[in-house]
Amino acid sequence: MLKSVSSDQEVVMIHSSRTNESTLFTNLFIEYQKTHPNFKFVIHNSDTDGHLNNQLINKYCLLNQENYVYICGPKKMMEDVSMDLTDNGLLQKRIIYEDFTFK
């Protein structure tokens, strides 16, 4: 998906986890933002900074009705973030989900 982003699109990718340990593709995203000024990669530690929600997302990027939000993660997290975003005015049709489960 990252490779399909046009140079005039602004993208903020927030990776939320319970630790600050490097995860799959972290280094790729860090390097990519160095050469693509419209791409910002944020590592969010939910243990120290709290669960990801509308207020925290707006700390990293200001959402408006024109934004799309892509959510990938455990089902409960996706439901909670989605509900918080829609409760704060983002239209449900602007939220896109990718199911993520450990097997």
All heavy atoms as an XYZ file, in Angstrom:
848
protein
N       0.829     -1.186      0.000
C       0.000      0.000      0.000
C       0.872      1.248      0.000
O       0.549      2.221     -0.666
C      -0.928     -0.022      1.206
C      -1.905      1.123      1.222
S      -2.978      1.183      2.667
C      -3.955     -0.270      2.439
N       1.950      1.212      0.752
C       2.831      2.375      0.849
C       3.377      2.781     -0.519
O       3.475      3.958     -0.832
C       3.982      2.067      1.809
C       4.926      3.184      2.164
C       4.182      4.323      2.837
C       6.006      2.669      3.085
N       3.689      1.807     -1.348
C       4.250      2.087     -2.671
C       3.238      2.743     -3.603
O       3.616      3.354     -4.584
C       4.796      0.808     -3.285
C       6.021      0.294     -2.564
C       6.528     -0.970     -3.175
C       7.744     -1.465     -2.389
N       8.286     -2.687     -2.958
N       1.953      2.634     -3.284
C       0.932      3.211     -4.158
C       0.543      4.640     -3.757
O      -0.262      5.265     -4.427
C      -0.313      2.323     -4.169
O      -0.947      2.350     -2.901
N       1.121      5.156     -2.692
C       0.813      6.509     -2.231
C       1.453      7.515     -3.178
O       2.641      7.418     -3.491
C       1.329      6.733     -0.790
C       1.145      8.174     -0.360
C       0.623      5.789      0.171
N       0.665      8.463     -3.650
C       1.214      9.482     -4.543
C       2.004     10.516     -3.739
O       1.806     10.670     -2.533
C       0.104     10.167     -5.341
O      -0.701     10.938     -4.487
N       2.869     11.225     -4.424
C       3.754     12.168     -3.738
C       3.016     13.359     -3.137
O       3.538     14.035     -2.263
C       4.842     12.667     -4.693
O       4.243     13.337     -5.780
N       1.774     13.624     -3.578
C       1.031     14.751     -3.020
C       0.083     14.334     -1.887
O      -0.570     15.185     -1.292
C       0.256     15.488     -4.112
C      -0.797     14.617     -4.771
O      -0.627     13.385     -4.776
O      -1.777     15.174     -5.290
N       0.010     13.048     -1.575
C      -0.823     12.590     -0.468
C      -0.036     12.657      0.828
O       1.125     12.278      0.876
C      -1.263     11.134     -0.679
C      -2.301     10.947     -1.737
C      -2.627      9.472     -1.889
O      -1.806      8.702     -2.361
N      -3.820      9.089     -1.485
N      -0.704     13.130      1.877
C      -0.080     13.111      3.199
C      -0.547     11.862      3.923
O      -1.760     11.593      4.004
C      -0.451     14.358      3.985
C       0.225     15.591      3.432
C       0.067     16.791      4.334
O       0.063     16.624      5.572
O      -0.041     17.895      3.790
N       0.404     11.094      4.445
C       0.096      9.844      5.131
C       0.795      9.846      6.479
O       1.982     10.139      6.569
C       0.566      8.620      4.306
C       0.373      7.329      5.087
C      -0.154      8.581      2.965
N       0.040      9.519      7.515
C       0.609      9.322      8.841
C       0.306      7.878      9.229
O      -0.849      7.468      9.259
C       0.012     10.286      9.892
C       0.594      9.994     11.267
C       0.264     11.731      9.486
N       1.347      7.122      9.487
C       1.181      5.734      9.916
C       1.525      5.670     11.397
O       2.629      6.032     11.804
C       2.098      4.811      9.132
C       1.968      3.380      9.564
S       3.022      2.324      8.575
C       2.784      0.798      9.442
N       0.561      5.220     12.179
C       0.766      5.095     13.621
C       0.839      3.611     13.950
O      -0.120      2.874     13.725
C      -0.381      5.751     14.412
C      -0.523      7.217     14.019
C      -0.133      5.600     15.917
C      -1.798      7.872     14.541
N       1.986      3.198     14.454
C       2.144      1.805     14.877
C       2.020      1.780     16.392
O       2.856      2.334     17.100
C       3.494      1.244     14.452
C       3.680     -0.173     14.884
N       4.252     -0.506     16.080
C       3.319     -1.332     14.294
C       4.251     -1.824     16.205
N       3.688     -2.337     15.137
N       0.955      1.154     16.872
C       0.709      1.102     18.313
C       0.969     -0.307     18.821
O       0.461     -1.282     18.268
C      -0.743      1.505     18.604
O      -0.983      1.479     19.991
N       1.781     -0.393     19.857
C       2.038     -1.686     20.500
C       2.355     -1.444     21.968
O       2.481     -0.306     22.405
C       3.190     -2.424     19.810
O       4.397     -1.736     19.999
N       2.491     -2.523     22.699
C       2.737     -2.402     24.142
C       4.197     -2.161     24.481
O       4.534     -1.906     25.628
C       2.263     -3.667     24.844
C       0.773     -3.814     24.803
C       0.330     -5.030     25.598
N      -1.098     -5.181     25.466
C      -1.709     -6.317     25.242
N      -1.013     -7.426     25.139
N      -3.008     -6.364     25.136
N       5.066     -2.289     23.491
C       6.503     -2.092     23.744
C       7.076     -1.176     22.674
O       6.443     -0.902     21.669
C       7.268     -3.428     23.700
O       7.271     -3.905     22.357
C       6.653     -4.459     24.630
N       8.284     -0.720     22.899
C       8.982      0.089     21.901
C       9.925     -0.755     21.051
O      10.697     -0.227     20.270
C       9.785      1.202     22.580
C       8.902      2.343     23.033
O       7.838      2.576     22.481
N       9.336      3.037     24.064
N       9.869     -2.071     21.225
C      10.748     -2.933     20.462
C      10.447     -2.815     18.975
O       9.307     -2.655     18.567
C      10.582     -4.387     20.909
C      11.087     -4.659     22.300
C      10.902     -6.113     22.711
O      10.771     -6.972     21.831
O      10.888     -6.371     23.923
N      11.492     -2.909     18.192
C      11.341     -2.860     16.742
C      10.486     -4.034     16.276
O      10.608     -5.147     16.772
C      12.717     -2.920     16.089
O      12.593     -2.885     14.698
N       9.589     -3.756     15.349
C       8.729     -4.790     14.810
C       8.962     -4.921     13.313
O       9.741     -4.176     12.726
C       7.246     -4.467     15.079
O       6.938     -3.213     14.481
C       6.942     -4.421     16.561
N       8.290     -5.856     12.719
C       8.423     -6.106     11.300
C       8.238     -4.823     10.504
O       7.265     -4.098     10.697
C       7.374     -7.146     10.886
C       7.451     -7.695      9.474
C       8.791     -8.416      9.265
C       6.303     -8.644      9.223
N       9.169     -4.499      9.664
C       9.155     -3.348      8.763
C       9.388     -1.997      9.433
O       9.355     -0.971      8.760
C       7.864     -3.289      7.942
C       7.632     -4.501      7.094
C       6.518     -5.290      7.290
C       8.531     -4.844      6.094
C       6.297     -6.413      6.504
C       8.324     -5.955      5.297
C       7.199     -6.756      5.506
N       9.628     -1.945     10.726
C       9.860     -0.663     11.389
C      10.977      0.118     10.705
O      10.818      1.304     10.400
C      10.178     -0.855     12.890
O       9.048     -1.426     13.525
C      10.532      0.460     13.561
N      12.089     -0.529     10.457
C      13.224      0.164      9.830
C      12.877      0.651      8.431
O      13.313      1.728      8.020
C      14.453     -0.734      9.806
C      15.037     -0.923     11.189
O      14.841     -0.092     12.069
N      15.727     -2.026     11.403
N      12.083     -0.116      7.694
C      11.653      0.297      6.366
C      10.854      1.593      6.437
O      11.097      2.525      5.668
C      10.806     -0.802      5.719
C      10.126     -0.424      4.410
C      11.137     -0.419      3.274
C       8.990     -1.372      4.109
N       9.921      1.675      7.380
C       9.092      2.873      7.522
C       9.909      4.078      7.988
O       9.700      5.200      7.520
C       7.927      2.627      8.477
C       6.984      1.566      7.996
C       6.600      0.542      8.841
C       6.478      1.583      6.705
C       5.729     -0.444      8.400
C       5.611      0.606      6.258
C       5.234     -0.413      7.115
N      10.837      3.851      8.883
C      11.701      4.929      9.362
C      12.538      5.481      8.208
O      12.658      6.700      8.042
C      12.596      4.445     10.524
C      11.735      4.206     11.771
C      13.721      5.446     10.819
C      12.455      3.496     12.906
N      13.093      4.603      7.398
C      13.890      5.038      6.251
C      13.022      5.706      5.184
O      13.433      6.703      4.588
C      14.655      3.850      5.646
C      15.779      3.338      6.524
C      16.802      4.414      6.860
O      17.250      5.142      5.945
O      17.155      4.550      8.055
N      11.849      5.177      4.955
C      10.958      5.719      3.934
C      10.589      7.170      4.231
O      10.559      8.004      3.333
C       9.697      4.856      3.838
C       8.826      5.173      2.651
C       9.078      4.606      1.409
C       7.746      6.040      2.769
C       8.286      4.899      0.315
C       6.944      6.338      1.686
C       7.216      5.764      0.461
O       6.429      6.064     -0.618
N      10.340      7.484      5.497
C       9.947      8.858      5.832
C      11.090      9.853      5.623
O      10.849     11.044      5.432
C       9.371      8.945      7.237
C      10.366      8.860      8.356
C       9.715      9.003      9.723
O       8.541      9.343      9.855
N      10.476      8.724     10.758
N      12.315      9.373      5.620
C      13.459     10.273      5.397
C      13.481     10.809      3.967
O      13.992     11.897      3.732
C      14.773      9.543      5.695
C      14.981      9.254      7.160
C      16.266      8.482      7.381
C      16.455      8.148      8.851
N      17.668      7.325      9.071
N      12.948     10.042      3.023
C      12.988     10.448      1.619
C      11.612     10.830      1.074
O      11.497     11.216     -0.080
C      13.579      9.322      0.751
O      12.812      8.133      0.936
C      15.040      9.073      1.121
N      10.593     10.722      1.893
C       9.230     11.068      1.471
C       8.623     12.024      2.494
O       8.090     11.601      3.516
C       8.381      9.800      1.335
C       8.863      8.899      0.254
N       9.940      8.056      0.419
C       8.433      8.740     -1.019
C      10.148      7.402     -0.701
N       9.254      7.791     -1.594
N       8.717     13.313      2.237
C       8.308     14.319      3.221
C       6.818     14.286      3.575
O       6.443     14.784      4.628
C       8.679     15.648      2.572
C       8.906     15.357      1.145
C       9.252     13.911      1.022
N       5.977     13.678      2.772
C       4.540     13.604      3.078
C       4.171     12.334      3.830
O       2.993     12.061      4.038
C       3.712     13.705      1.806
C       3.733     15.102      1.235
O       4.074     16.058      1.922
N       3.381     15.218     -0.017
N       5.178     11.554      4.219
C       4.939     10.334      4.993
C       5.550     10.498      6.371
O       6.713     10.863      6.511
C       5.551      9.118      4.299
C       5.419      7.841      5.092
C       4.211      7.166      5.141
C       6.498      7.327      5.793
C       4.081      6.001      5.879
C       6.376      6.156      6.534
C       5.163      5.493      6.571
N       4.745     10.241      7.388
C       5.210     10.342      8.780
C       4.929      9.007      9.456
O       3.819      8.485      9.376
C       4.468     11.468      9.497
C       4.863     11.654     10.942
C       4.069     12.806     11.543
C       4.317     12.961     13.018
N       3.494     14.020     13.607
N       5.937      8.459     10.129
C       5.802      7.191     10.846
C       5.917      7.458     12.336
O       6.885      8.060     12.797
C       6.891      6.212     10.395
C       6.835      4.876     11.074
C       5.729      4.062     10.950
C       7.897      4.434     11.831
C       5.677      2.825     11.571
C       7.871      3.197     12.458
C       6.755      2.389     12.323
N       4.906      7.033     13.089
C       4.848      7.273     14.528
C       4.778      5.939     15.250
O       3.972      5.069     14.891
C       3.594      8.103     14.896
C       3.482      8.270     16.398
C       3.605      9.442     14.187
N       5.610      5.771     16.264
C       5.530      4.587     17.120
C       4.853      5.015     18.409
O       5.311      5.924     19.103
C       6.923      4.001     17.396
C       7.565      3.545     16.083
C       6.822      2.852     18.389
C       8.997      3.093     16.209
N       3.729      4.381     18.701
C       2.929      4.710     19.879
C       3.008      3.533     20.850
O       2.664      2.408     20.491
C       1.478      4.962     19.466
C       0.560      5.148     20.618
N       0.427      6.349     21.273
C      -0.258      4.279     21.266
C      -0.439      6.211     22.253
N      -0.859      4.959     22.276
N       3.444      3.787     22.071
C       3.538      2.750     23.097
C       2.293      2.821     23.977
O       2.124      3.758     24.759
C       4.805      2.958     23.933
C       5.002      1.882     24.975
O       4.075      1.465     25.647
N       6.237      1.447     25.115
N       1.419      1.836     23.847
C       0.156      1.877     24.584
C       0.342      1.652     26.086
O      -0.495      2.077     26.880
C      -0.846      0.867     24.012
O      -0.347     -0.445     24.114
N       1.429      1.000     26.489
C       1.662      0.814     27.922
C       1.982      2.140     28.609
O       1.540      2.384     29.727
C       2.799     -0.175     28.168
C       2.323     -1.613     28.210
O       1.096     -1.855     28.186
O       3.185     -2.517     28.257
N       2.731      2.999     27.956
C       3.118      4.266     28.580
C       2.225      5.429     28.162
O       2.057      6.378     28.922
C       4.588      4.616     28.255
O       4.738      4.706     26.840
C       5.531      3.578     28.822
N       1.652      5.360     26.949
C       0.885      6.488     26.419
C      -0.621      6.255     26.382
O      -1.365      7.140     25.973
C       1.372      6.834     25.009
C       2.851      7.192     24.987
O       3.319      7.802     25.967
O       3.526      6.857     24.003
N      -1.072      5.078     26.787
C      -2.494      4.765     26.775
C      -2.943      4.167     25.456
O      -2.240      4.207     24.460
N      -4.129      3.573     25.491
C      -4.676      2.954     24.289
C      -4.933      4.025     23.230
O      -5.355      5.137     23.543
C      -5.967      2.203     24.592
C      -5.743      0.979     25.423
N      -5.089     -0.128     24.938
C      -6.079      0.696     26.700
C      -5.034     -1.047     25.887
N      -5.620     -0.570     26.975
N      -4.703      3.646     21.988
C      -4.901      4.558     20.876
C      -6.368      4.966     20.800
O      -7.262      4.141     20.889
C      -4.472      3.875     19.575
C      -4.177      4.768     18.398
C      -3.106      5.800     18.730
C      -3.744      3.933     17.206
N      -6.617      6.268     20.653
C      -7.977      6.784     20.563
C      -7.968      8.065     19.724
O      -6.927      8.492     19.246
C      -8.553      7.049     21.971
C      -7.712      8.023     22.771
O      -7.155      8.976     22.233
N      -7.610      7.797     24.068
N      -9.142      8.644     19.550
C      -9.269      9.853     18.729
C      -8.343     10.971     19.204
O      -7.677     11.616     18.400
C     -10.727     10.319     18.746
C     -10.946     11.513     17.849
O     -10.906     11.387     16.637
N     -11.172     12.674     18.448
N      -8.289     11.205     20.495
C      -7.457     12.295     21.033
C      -5.982     12.062     20.716
O      -5.275     12.986     20.304
C      -7.661     12.410     22.541
C      -6.862     13.535     23.169
C      -7.097     13.636     24.666
O      -7.838     12.854     25.258
N      -6.462     14.604     25.283
N      -5.508     10.838     20.889
C      -4.103     10.548     20.604
C      -3.815     10.605     19.107
O      -2.766     11.096     18.695
C      -3.719      9.182     21.175
C      -3.604      9.148     22.698
C      -3.514      7.722     23.203
C      -2.396      9.955     23.157
N      -4.730     10.107     18.294
C      -4.540     10.179     16.850
C      -4.418     11.639     16.423
O      -3.559     11.991     15.623
C      -5.683      9.465     16.103
C      -5.598      7.950     16.355
C      -5.637      9.769     14.608
C      -6.794      7.157     15.870
N      -5.250     12.505     16.990
C      -5.187     13.930     16.655
C      -3.919     14.595     17.176
O      -3.555     15.675     16.729
C      -6.433     14.661     17.141
C      -7.549     14.562     16.137
O      -7.455     15.123     15.052
N      -8.589     13.819     16.475
N      -3.255     13.972     18.117
C      -1.950     14.461     18.576
C      -0.906     14.254     17.469
O      -0.017     15.073     17.284
C      -1.536     13.699     19.842
C      -0.171     14.005     20.358
C       0.117     13.159     21.592
C       1.594     13.137     21.909
N       1.915     12.235     23.011
N      -1.053     13.170     16.725
C      -0.096     12.833     15.669
C      -0.471     13.438     14.317
O       0.386     13.686     13.484
C       0.029     11.317     15.531
C       0.436     10.627     16.814
C      -0.331      9.615     17.364
C       1.602     10.986     17.482
C       0.038      8.968     18.533
C       1.982     10.357     18.662
C       1.195      9.347     19.179
O       1.571      8.726     20.339
N      -1.762     13.633     14.094
C      -2.241     14.221     12.835
C      -3.650     14.739     13.078
O      -4.428     14.122     13.789
C      -2.245     13.187     11.715
S      -3.301     11.761     12.008
N      -3.966     15.866     12.499
C      -5.293     16.442     12.702
C      -6.269     15.824     11.708
O      -6.122     15.984     10.498
C      -5.247     17.961     12.554
C      -4.424     18.679     13.613
C      -4.391     20.172     13.328
C      -4.981     18.420     15.003
N      -7.258     15.110     12.226
C      -8.260     14.477     11.374
C      -9.340     15.472     10.980
O      -9.683     16.365     11.744
C      -8.923     13.310     12.110
C      -8.045     12.103     12.393
C      -8.836     11.062     13.177
C      -7.514     11.500     11.118
N      -9.871     15.284      9.776
C     -11.037     16.042      9.349
C     -11.924     15.127      8.513
O     -11.592     13.968      8.294
C     -10.626     17.310      8.587
C      -9.871     17.002      7.321
O     -10.283     16.178      6.504
N      -8.737     17.663      7.131
N     -13.032     15.642      8.029
C     -14.007     14.831      7.302
C     -13.482     14.314      5.965
O     -14.080     13.437      5.366
C     -15.300     15.622      7.085
C     -16.057     15.892      8.361
C     -16.468     14.599      9.056
O     -16.965     13.673      8.436
N     -16.244     14.541     10.352
N     -12.377     14.856      5.486
C     -11.806     14.415      4.206
C     -10.835     13.254      4.370
O     -10.448     12.634      3.392
C     -11.093     15.585      3.526
C     -11.992     16.773      3.254
C     -13.170     16.413      2.358
O     -12.958     15.743      1.336
O     -14.305     16.802      2.696
N     -10.432     12.964      5.603
C      -9.450     11.906      5.852
C     -10.064     10.522      5.752
O     -11.250     10.334      6.006
C      -8.843     12.044      7.253
C      -8.034     13.301      7.419
O      -8.283     14.065      8.338
N      -7.069     13.537      6.560
N      -9.211      9.581      5.391
C      -9.534      8.167      5.526
C      -8.647      7.619      6.626
O      -7.497      8.038      6.779
C      -9.238      7.400      4.234
C     -10.300      7.580      3.182
C     -10.192      8.569      2.226
C     -11.414      6.742      3.157
C     -11.171      8.740      1.262
C     -12.395      6.901      2.194
C     -12.262      7.898      1.248
O     -13.237      8.055      0.298
N      -9.177      6.673      7.391
C      -8.400      6.026      8.430
C      -8.422      4.531      8.148
O      -9.495      3.938      7.983
C      -8.982      6.314      9.837
C      -8.228      5.523     10.893
C      -8.929      7.806     10.143
N      -7.248      3.948      8.050
C      -7.105      2.508      7.871
C      -6.718      1.932      9.216
O      -5.755      2.391      9.835
C      -6.016      2.204      6.848
C      -6.378      2.616      5.443
C      -6.282      3.933      5.030
C      -6.816      1.666      4.523
C      -6.615      4.321      3.748
C      -7.149      2.037      3.237
C      -7.046      3.372      2.854
O      -7.389      3.739      1.581
N      -7.453      0.918      9.659
C      -7.187      0.316     10.965
C      -6.885     -1.158     10.765
O      -7.648     -1.874     10.113
C      -8.386      0.460     11.920
C      -8.775      1.924     12.101
C      -8.053     -0.171     13.274
C     -10.054      2.114     12.913
N      -5.787     -1.597     11.344
C      -5.424     -3.009     11.315
C      -4.988     -3.390     12.715
O      -4.198     -2.684     13.350
C      -4.284     -3.235     10.324
S      -3.741     -4.946     10.253
N      -5.506     -4.491     13.219
C      -5.125     -4.935     14.548
C      -6.139     -5.914     15.092
O      -7.051     -6.352     14.377
N      -6.015     -6.236     16.355
C      -6.989     -7.132     16.978
C      -8.402     -6.542     16.902
O      -8.585     -5.310     16.938
C      -6.512     -7.210     18.434
C      -5.067     -6.835     18.382
C      -4.946     -5.844     17.266
N      -9.394     -7.405     16.788
C     -10.778     -6.976     16.578
C     -11.247     -5.963     17.620
O     -11.838     -4.935     17.279
C     -11.690     -8.192     16.574
C     -13.124     -7.858     16.256
C     -13.990     -9.094     16.175
C     -15.408     -8.689     15.823
N     -16.282     -9.829     15.668
N     -11.000     -6.209     18.883
C     -11.449     -5.317     19.958
C     -10.826     -3.932     19.807
O     -11.495     -2.910     19.979
C     -11.095     -5.919     21.324
C     -11.436     -5.048     22.507
C     -12.918     -5.017     22.789
C     -13.186     -4.325     24.120
N     -14.139     -3.250     24.007
N      -9.542     -3.881     19.471
C      -8.876     -2.595     19.284
C      -9.493     -1.844     18.115
O      -9.778     -0.655     18.219
C      -7.376     -2.804     19.050
C      -6.555     -1.517     18.931
S      -6.500     -0.708     17.308
C      -5.673     -1.890     16.298
N      -9.735     -2.556     17.010
C     -10.320     -1.900     15.844
C     -11.713     -1.363     16.162
O     -12.058     -0.251     15.772
C     -10.383     -2.865     14.660
C      -9.013     -3.197     14.106
S      -9.043     -4.039     12.504
C      -9.977     -5.517     12.836
N     -12.513     -2.138     16.904
C     -13.852     -1.689     17.285
C     -13.786     -0.453     18.174
O     -14.534      0.505     17.980
C     -14.601     -2.809     18.003
C     -14.987     -3.956     17.105
C     -15.533     -5.155     17.870
O     -15.446     -5.186     19.127
O     -16.045     -6.083     17.208
N     -12.900     -0.469     19.160
C     -12.782      0.654     20.096
C     -12.319      1.931     19.397
O     -12.883      3.008     19.613
C     -11.812      0.316     21.234
C     -12.350     -0.731     22.192
O     -13.559     -1.057     22.121
O     -11.543     -1.253     23.002
N     -11.298      1.812     18.549
C     -10.788      2.991     17.846
C     -11.845      3.524     16.882
O     -12.102      4.726     16.821
C      -9.464      2.676     17.114
C      -9.045      3.824     16.212
C      -8.356      2.375     18.113
N     -12.501      2.628     16.167
C     -13.541      3.030     15.219
C     -14.683      3.762     15.919
O     -15.137      4.812     15.464
C     -14.079      1.807     14.482
O     -15.154      2.160     13.665
N     -15.138      3.219     17.044
C     -16.230      3.846     17.787
C     -15.824      5.228     18.279
O     -16.595      6.184     18.182
C     -16.658      2.982     18.971
C     -17.860      3.543     19.718
S     -18.372      2.555     21.146
C     -18.633      0.972     20.406
N     -14.601      5.342     18.769
C     -14.130      6.638     19.257
C     -14.026      7.645     18.111
O     -14.391      8.812     18.264
C     -12.787      6.472     19.965
C     -12.404      7.683     20.792
O     -13.291      8.291     21.423
O     -11.211      8.037     20.799
N     -13.560      7.202     16.953
C     -13.450      8.102     15.801
C     -14.827      8.569     15.332
O     -15.027      9.754     15.071
C     -12.715      7.414     14.649
C     -11.222      7.168     14.864
C     -10.668      6.270     13.756
C     -10.453      8.470     14.938
N     -15.790      7.656     15.234
C     -17.124      8.044     14.772
C     -17.834      8.887     15.822
O     -18.579      9.809     15.471
C     -17.978      6.823     14.377
O     -18.059      5.916     15.474
C     -17.393      6.123     13.159
N     -17.614      8.599     17.101
C     -18.198      9.425     18.161
C     -17.683     10.861     18.096
O     -18.325     11.787     18.574
C     -17.880      8.854     19.548
C     -18.701      7.620     19.881
O     -19.640      7.284     19.123
O     -18.386      6.965     20.897
N     -16.505     11.021     17.488
C     -15.894     12.350     17.373
C     -16.010     12.927     15.965
O     -15.263     13.831     15.600
C     -14.438     12.291     17.833
C     -14.343     12.231     19.341
O     -14.516     13.247     20.018
N     -14.122     11.049     19.876
N     -16.949     12.393     15.172
C     -17.299     13.039     13.920
C     -16.775     12.452     12.626
O     -17.168     12.888     11.553
N     -15.876     11.475     12.690
C     -15.403     10.877     11.444
C     -16.489      9.942     10.913
O     -17.069      9.157     11.665
C     -14.108     10.097     11.672
C     -13.408      9.608     10.406
C     -12.878     10.780      9.583
C     -12.268      8.665     10.738
N     -16.792     10.047      9.647
C     -17.829      9.208      9.050
C     -17.365      7.757      8.958
O     -16.220      7.486      8.590
C     -18.185      9.719      7.656
C     -18.749     11.138      7.592
C     -18.940     11.555      6.134
C     -20.057     11.227      8.355
N     -18.266      6.832      9.284
C     -17.948      5.408      9.264
C     -17.415      4.971      7.895
O     -16.511      4.146      7.810
C     -19.186      4.583      9.637
C     -18.928      3.087      9.724
C     -17.975      2.715     10.843
O     -18.105      3.175     11.967
N     -16.998      1.885     10.538
N     -17.949      5.545      6.820
C     -17.508      5.150      5.484
C     -16.070      5.579      5.191
O     -15.482      5.157      4.201
C     -18.458      5.694      4.420
C     -18.447      7.202      4.274
C     -19.456      7.635      3.231
C     -19.410      9.146      3.018
N     -20.382      9.566      2.023
N     -15.489      6.390      6.048
C     -14.101      6.827      5.899
C     -13.124      5.948      6.686
O     -11.933      6.222      6.729
C     -13.943      8.280      6.362
C     -14.679      9.285      5.518
C     -13.886      9.582      4.318
N     -14.489     10.653      3.529
C     -13.876     11.198      2.517
N     -12.678     10.815      2.176
N     -14.473     12.128      1.817
N     -13.656      4.901      7.338
C     -12.819      3.992      8.120
C     -12.745      2.664      7.381
O     -13.767      2.060      7.063
C     -13.376      3.792      9.541
C     -13.473      5.140     10.261
C     -12.491      2.830     10.324
C     -14.176      5.077     11.604
N     -11.531      2.222      7.109
C     -11.306      0.979      6.378
C     -10.553      0.023      7.292
O      -9.583      0.409      7.954
C     -10.519      1.271      5.088
C     -11.351      2.225      4.214
C     -10.176     -0.014      4.358
C     -10.581      3.007      3.235
N     -11.007     -1.222      7.319
C     -10.467     -2.215      8.246
C      -9.674     -3.292      7.520
O     -10.019     -3.682      6.417
C     -11.598     -2.916      9.004
C     -12.503     -1.980      9.729
C     -13.642     -1.466      9.114
C     -12.229     -1.595     11.027
C     -14.484     -0.595      9.788
C     -13.067     -0.726     11.705
C     -14.191     -0.235     11.068
O     -15.014      0.623     11.729
N      -8.637     -3.761      8.185
C      -7.938     -4.963      7.750
C      -7.886     -5.881      8.961
O      -7.281     -5.535      9.975
C      -6.527     -4.648      7.258
C      -5.822     -5.874      6.758
C      -4.461     -5.576      6.161
O      -4.256     -4.465      5.656
O      -3.611     -6.468      6.209
N      -8.530     -7.024      8.834
C      -8.604     -7.960      9.955
C      -7.212     -8.493     10.271
O      -6.420     -8.800      9.390
C      -9.530     -9.108      9.613
C      -9.837     -9.984     10.821
O      -9.677     -9.520     11.958
O     -10.216    -11.147     10.609
N      -6.912     -8.578     11.543
C      -5.609     -9.046     12.008
C      -5.830     -9.948     13.208
O      -6.362     -9.511     14.228
C      -4.762     -7.839     12.415
C      -3.458     -8.195     13.078
C      -2.352     -8.501     12.322
C      -3.363     -8.220     14.463
C      -1.154     -8.814     12.930
C      -2.167     -8.542     15.084
C      -1.063     -8.833     14.306
N      -5.467    -11.192     13.083
C      -5.589    -12.099     14.220
C      -4.383    -13.032     14.255
O      -3.846    -13.401     13.212
C      -6.873    -12.972     14.127
O      -6.879    -13.647     12.874
C      -8.111    -12.137     14.260
N      -3.962    -13.390     15.457
C      -2.910    -14.398     15.622
C      -3.587    -15.756     15.613
O      -4.633    -15.940     16.219
C      -2.172    -14.204     16.951
C      -1.281    -13.006     16.967
C      -1.589    -11.913     17.757
C      -0.139    -12.963     16.179
C      -0.763    -10.805     17.787
C       0.688    -11.856     16.194
C       0.374    -10.781     17.005
N      -2.982    -16.684     14.934
C      -3.540    -18.050     14.894
C      -2.634    -19.009     15.588
O      -1.493    -18.862     15.682
C      -3.767    -18.482     13.460
C      -4.816    -17.611     12.799
C      -5.096    -18.086     11.408
C      -6.132    -17.142     10.806
N      -6.744    -17.618      9.645
